[in-house]
Amino acid sequence: MSAAVDHWKDEKRSAYLYREVAAAEHGTPFEALFAALAVEAERQAGLWESEVRREGASVPARFRPEARARVVAALVRWLGPRRLKPVLAAMKVRGLSVYSGALPSGHALPTAVEDVGRRHHGPGGGGNLRAAVFGATDGLVSNASLILGVSGASAEPRLVALSGVAGLLAGAFSMAAGEYVSVRSQREMLEYQLGLERAELAEYPEAEAVELALIYRSRGLSEVEARGLAEKLLANPERGLETLAREELGVNPAELGSPWGAALSSLASFAVGAAVPLVPFWVTAGPGALVVTLAASAVGLLALGAATSLFTGRGALRGGLRQLVIGAAAGTATYLIGRLVGVTLS
């Protein structure tokens, strides 16, 4: 099967899904955008059909969406398009950046080329700091709960310490594996989508300008302003490709990060948090170790809860106390369950 036929199928699938998204957005400002994108996708499918015929081949008389597209369409009808942004992006549905902020009437309109897509820039290194704080919190709560659960079932310090080490290693490597797969999958999806956009931008720059202009029109720009801005952006292929990634896919290519970097940082942050309730069992023995673990875990939860206020805007004391209460509830529950299991098995 030729590449032109594949492109024809991609555009027909996109048109089918655009219509489903437009139907799901009935009565909202986004309905017209996705309906217009469906028309544009059909037009591009027609261009690819002409290419197929020039090659001496033909396309099916009637397009039938494959099972995956029908499943996605059903999910759009059931859950709504906003919740399916990553899935729709992988299916070559564009214009998803409109779900990144307020409704069109609430968008700050770009006044210069440099302003386009700026709202998609994240806080830079703050994203890594946030992941580290939450990773450490996860490690502390889960391993403290594990240690308390084992302590409830057995008073043997060596067994408790061994369980804590196993929990630290298992949790840290599980987090690392999950982060690697997650970030790697994101990168693969983006690289595939960017490859499609690069090919279409080189082959049909006019059609890409029309799609981009439709997105800007949905935010309040006039037809002339939207078309002029889109053409100016796409005049530079590299800048144009970056703009298409932000405005059509709703992602910033510079912020995806490294799969290995994400995995190693997750492993390290989880391990640091999980070590807090475990260290006392390495330093001392006997019943006193559990008391020190409780104290160390409480201080750690207060500190990490206060640190989350950097990202939530809430008060540090409130954040710390909330995290302490949540951690205490988890630890108490696992201790009581461990106690029950220990009594049952003894």
C-alpha distance (Angstrom), angle and dihedral (degrees) to the residues before:
residue distance angle dihedral
M1 . . .
S2 3.82 . .
A3 3.78 125.2 .
A4 3.82 89.0 -118.2
V5 3.81 90.6 60.2
D6 3.81 89.8 49.8
H7 3.80 90.3 51.8
W8 3.82 90.1 48.5
K9 3.81 90.2 53.4
D10 3.82 91.2 47.3
E11 3.80 92.3 53.3
K12 3.81 93.6 45.0
R13 3.81 90.2 49.8
S14 3.81 90.1 48.7
A15 3.82 91.0 50.5
Y16 3.82 90.1 50.3
L17 3.81 92.0 51.1
Y18 3.81 93.2 43.1
R19 3.79 88.4 57.5
E20 3.80 90.5 49.7
V21 3.81 91.2 50.1
A22 3.81 91.0 46.8
A23 3.80 89.8 51.7
A24 3.81 90.3 49.4
E25 3.83 88.7 50.8
H26 3.80 93.3 50.1
G27 3.77 110.1 154.0
T28 3.81 94.9 13.8
P29 3.84 128.5 105.0
F30 3.81 88.8 -107.2
E31 3.81 96.0 62.3
A32 3.79 94.0 80.6
L33 3.81 92.3 46.8
F34 3.80 95.6 55.4
A35 3.81 92.7 40.2
A36 3.81 88.7 54.9
L37 3.81 91.1 46.4
A38 3.81 88.4 53.2
V39 3.80 89.8 54.9
E40 3.81 90.5 48.4
A41 3.81 91.7 49.0
E42 3.81 89.7 51.9
R43 3.80 88.7 51.0
Q44 3.80 91.5 51.8
A45 3.80 89.7 47.1
G46 3.80 86.7 55.9
L47 3.80 90.2 53.8
W48 3.79 90.9 51.8
E49 3.81 90.6 46.9
S50 3.80 88.6 56.3
E51 3.81 88.6 51.5
V52 3.81 90.4 51.0
R53 3.79 91.1 51.8
R54 3.80 90.8 49.4
E55 3.79 86.8 57.0
G56 3.80 89.2 55.4
A57 3.81 95.1 -109.2
S58 3.78 133.5 105.9
V59 3.79 140.6 -139.1
P60 3.81 127.3 -129.3
A61 3.78 114.6 -79.4
R62 3.79 89.8 -126.4
F63 3.79 126.9 29.5
R64 3.79 115.0 -131.2
P65 3.82 115.0 -168.7
E66 3.78 113.1 -128.8
A67 3.80 122.3 -114.0
R68 3.81 93.3 -95.6
A69 3.81 92.4 55.6
R70 3.81 91.3 47.9
V71 3.81 90.5 50.8
V72 3.82 91.0 50.3
A73 3.81 90.2 48.0
A74 3.81 90.2 52.4
L75 3.81 90.5 50.0
V76 3.81 90.4 50.0
R77 3.81 89.7 54.1
W78 3.79 91.2 46.7
L79 3.82 104.1 38.5
G80 3.78 103.0 18.7
P81 3.83 127.3 -115.8
R82 3.81 96.7 -89.1
R83 3.82 92.1 68.4
L84 3.80 91.5 47.7
K85 3.80 98.9 53.0
P86 3.85 96.1 125.0
V87 3.82 92.2 45.2
L88 3.79 93.4 48.0
A89 3.81 91.8 46.8
A90 3.80 89.6 54.2
M91 3.83 88.1 51.9
K92 3.83 91.5 56.2
V93 3.79 96.7 -103.3
R94 3.80 110.2 152.3
G95 3.79 134.2 -162.5
L96 3.80 93.0 55.3
S97 3.79 92.7 133.3
V98 3.81 87.1 82.6
Y99 3.82 86.2 76.2
S100 3.79 92.6 57.4
G101 3.78 95.3 81.3
A102 3.76 143.8 -2.4
L103 3.76 128.0 -31.0
P104 3.80 115.4 -71.9
S105 3.77 93.4 -93.5
G106 3.79 89.0 59.4
H107 3.78 97.6 51.1
A108 3.76 121.3 108.6
L109 3.78 101.8 -126.1
P110 3.82 119.1 -130.6
T111 3.76 115.3 -108.4
A112 3.81 97.4 -175.6
V113 3.78 139.3 23.5
E114 3.81 90.2 -104.3
D115 3.82 90.6 59.7
V116 3.79 96.4 57.7
G117 3.79 112.9 110.3
R118 3.80 92.9 -1.7
R119 3.80 92.2 128.6
H120 3.81 88.2 62.9
H121 3.78 91.8 64.8
G122 3.76 109.6 105.7
P123 3.77 127.6 -146.8
G124 3.79 92.3 -83.7
G125 3.76 112.7 -138.9
G126 3.80 90.5 10.3
G127 3.79 88.7 81.5
N128 3.80 90.9 60.2
L129 3.81 91.4 47.0
R130 3.79 90.8 50.7
A131 3.82 91.3 50.7
A132 3.81 90.6 49.1
V133 3.82 93.1 51.2
F134 3.79 94.0 48.1
G135 3.81 92.2 42.8
A136 3.80 91.0 53.7
T137 3.81 90.4 46.8
D138 3.79 90.8 51.7
G139 3.80 91.2 49.4
L140 3.79 93.7 48.1
V141 3.82 96.2 47.5
S142 3.80 96.0 43.1
N143 3.81 96.6 45.9
A144 3.80 94.4 41.5
S145 3.80 88.4 51.7
L146 3.80 90.8 48.4
I147 3.81 92.3 49.6
L148 3.80 91.8 48.1
G149 3.78 91.3 47.5
V150 3.79 92.5 52.1
S151 3.83 90.4 43.8
G152 3.78 89.0 55.1
A153 3.78 90.6 54.2
S154 3.83 98.0 39.3
A155 3.80 134.1 17.4
E156 3.83 92.7 -156.6
P157 3.85 105.3 120.2
R158 3.80 94.5 -156.2
L159 3.80 91.5 54.8
V160 3.81 90.4 47.9
A161 3.81 91.6 48.9
L162 3.82 92.2 47.6
S163 3.81 90.2 50.5
G164 3.80 90.0 49.9
V165 3.81 92.0 51.8
A166 3.81 90.4 48.7
G167 3.81 90.4 49.1
L168 3.80 91.8 49.7
L169 3.80 94.0 49.9
A170 3.80 96.1 41.3
G171 3.80 93.7 46.6
A172 3.80 95.4 44.1
F173 3.80 95.0 49.5
S174 3.80 91.6 42.8
M175 3.80 90.3 53.0
A176 3.80 91.1 46.8
A177 3.80 92.8 50.0
G178 3.79 92.0 47.5
E179 3.80 93.3 49.4
Y180 3.80 92.3 47.2
V181 3.80 93.0 51.5
S182 3.81 92.1 44.1
V183 3.81 96.7 49.9
R184 3.80 93.2 39.1
S185 3.81 90.7 52.5
Q186 3.81 90.7 49.1
R187 3.79 91.4 50.9
E188 3.80 93.3 47.5
M189 3.79 91.2 50.3
L190 3.79 91.8 47.9
E191 3.81 93.8 46.0
Y192 3.80 90.0 51.6
Q193 3.80 92.6 47.8
L194 3.80 92.6 45.8
G195 3.80 89.2 51.0
L196 3.79 89.7 55.3
E197 3.80 91.8 46.4
R198 3.82 92.0 48.1
A199 3.80 91.7 51.9
E200 3.80 93.4 46.7
L201 3.80 92.7 45.4
A202 3.80 89.7 53.8
E203 3.81 94.1 43.7
Y204 3.80 102.6 37.0
P205 3.82 111.2 14.7
E206 3.79 91.1 159.5
A207 3.82 92.4 58.4
E208 3.80 91.7 48.5
A209 3.81 89.7 50.8
V210 3.80 89.6 53.5
E211 3.82 91.9 51.9
L212 3.79 92.4 47.9
A213 3.80 91.6 47.5
L214 3.81 89.9 53.1
I215 3.80 89.8 57.3
Y216 3.81 92.2 50.3
R217 3.80 91.2 46.9
S218 3.82 89.4 54.5
R219 3.81 87.0 60.4
G220 3.77 94.8 54.9
L221 3.81 106.9 -88.4
S222 3.78 116.7 134.8
E223 3.79 118.7 -109.4
V224 3.81 91.8 -105.0
E225 3.82 93.7 47.2
A226 3.79 93.4 45.7
R227 3.79 93.8 48.5
G228 3.81 92.7 46.1
L229 3.79 93.0 49.8
A230 3.81 92.8 46.8
E231 3.80 92.9 50.1
K232 3.81 92.0 47.2
L233 3.81 91.5 51.5
L234 3.79 95.4 46.6
A235 3.81 92.7 47.4
N236 3.82 86.6 84.3
P237 3.85 106.1 56.8
E238 3.82 96.6 -153.7
R239 3.79 94.8 45.3
G240 3.77 89.1 42.1
L241 3.79 91.8 54.1
E242 3.80 91.4 49.9
T243 3.81 90.2 49.1
L244 3.79 92.1 50.0
A245 3.80 89.9 51.6
R246 3.80 91.0 53.4
E247 3.77 100.7 37.9
E248 3.81 101.0 34.9
L249 3.81 101.8 30.0
G250 3.81 97.2 28.9
V251 3.83 94.0 -131.6
N252 3.79 137.0 112.8
P253 3.84 109.5 -135.5
A254 3.82 91.6 -155.4
E255 3.80 93.6 60.6
L256 3.80 103.0 54.8
G257 3.79 94.1 90.7
S258 3.78 131.0 -162.2
P259 3.84 120.9 -52.3
W260 3.81 90.7 -140.5
G261 3.78 92.2 45.9
A262 3.81 91.2 51.0
A263 3.80 91.5 47.0
L264 3.80 95.1 49.1
S265 3.81 94.4 44.8
S266 3.82 90.8 49.4
L267 3.79 91.1 48.5
A268 3.81 92.0 49.4
S269 3.82 96.8 44.9
F270 3.81 93.4 46.8
A271 3.81 91.3 46.9
V272 3.82 92.3 50.6
G273 3.79 91.6 51.4
A274 3.81 93.4 43.8
A275 3.82 91.2 50.6
V276 3.83 93.4 60.7
P277 3.84 96.4 76.3
L278 3.80 91.8 35.4
V279 3.82 101.6 53.5
P280 3.84 95.0 74.0
F281 3.80 89.7 62.2
W282 3.81 89.2 55.7
V283 3.80 92.8 48.6
T284 3.77 102.5 42.1
A285 3.79 139.2 12.4
G286 3.77 136.8 -142.9
P287 3.80 130.5 39.1
G288 3.80 91.4 -38.4
A289 3.80 90.8 70.7
L290 3.80 91.9 65.8
V291 3.81 91.6 50.3
V292 3.81 91.1 51.0
T293 3.82 89.2 47.4
L294 3.79 90.8 54.2
A295 3.79 91.7 49.4
A296 3.81 94.0 45.4
S297 3.80 91.6 47.1
A298 3.80 91.9 49.7
V299 3.80 92.2 51.1
G300 3.80 90.8 45.9
L301 3.81 92.6 49.9
L302 3.80 91.6 49.1
A303 3.82 91.2 49.8
L304 3.80 95.3 46.3
G305 3.79 92.2 43.6
A306 3.80 89.2 52.5
A307 3.81 89.6 48.9
T308 3.80 91.0 56.5
S309 3.80 88.0 63.4
L310 3.81 85.7 75.3
F311 3.82 87.7 70.0
T312 3.81 102.0 32.1
G313 3.80 100.2 43.9
R314 3.82 90.1 -131.8
G315 3.78 124.9 128.7
A316 3.81 116.1 -76.3
L317 3.82 94.2 -130.2
R318 3.78 92.3 50.1
G319 3.79 91.6 48.9
G320 3.79 92.3 48.1
L321 3.81 94.2 48.7
R322 3.79 92.2 46.6
Q323 3.80 91.5 52.5
L324 3.81 90.3 46.8
V325 3.81 91.7 52.7
I326 3.81 92.3 47.8
G327 3.80 92.3 47.8
A328 3.81 92.1 45.8
A329 3.79 91.2 51.5
A330 3.81 92.2 50.4
G331 3.81 92.4 46.2
T332 3.80 93.8 47.0
A333 3.80 92.2 49.6
T334 3.80 93.8 50.4
Y335 3.82 92.1 44.6
L336 3.80 91.5 53.0
I337 3.80 91.9 46.2
G338 3.82 89.8 48.4
R339 3.78 90.0 48.9
L340 3.79 91.0 51.0
V341 3.81 92.4 47.8
G342 3.81 91.2 46.8
V343 3.80 92.7 51.9
T344 3.80 91.7 45.4
L345 3.82 94.0 51.1
S346 3.82 96.9 41.4
